[in-house]
Amino acid sequence: MAASHLTISTPRGKIVQTPSGKAQLIWNPGFGQAYTHRFGNVQIFIDNGVLKGMEPYTPLRTSMMIKSAQLGSVIGSGTIRYLAPYAKAQYYGGRTPGTSSTGGLRGRLWFSRWKTERGESFKRSVKAYARSQQHG
């Protein structure tokens, strides 16, 4: 008795079981390009959001630190990179937040503090954006 015909479909492609019982994988030829574009848009959204979100927490004397991140980061790569040679020293050993002349949120560990204070809200906005890209 021959095996029944079975098909499992996903956006990436499908698996078809033939009457002989063999399985065949059929890739969706448009999946790679369409989804890479969507995933890329989400990464761009994340990178821009992280840079913008950290800005009020980043030490500010001349704005060089903020500009070094804007210039050093390739938006969409998933990596934020500071070009300022003193960035690491400022991040780990800079002033305690609120003690500098600019006061407020600015100070060391700016990404960690931003993530702790705003991370859940940011995750929700990323999820909403990603959902909008599924249908776009």
Secondary structure as UniProt FT lines:
FT   STRAND          6..10
FT   TURN            11..12
FT   STRAND          13..17
FT   TURN            19..20
FT   STRAND          23..27
FT   TURN            29..30
FT   HELIX           31..54
FT   HELIX           55..57
FT   HELIX           64..72
FT   TURN            75..76
FT   TURN            85..86
FT   HELIX           87..93
FT   TURN            97..98
FT   TURN            101..102
FT   TURN            104..105
FT   HELIX           110..134
//
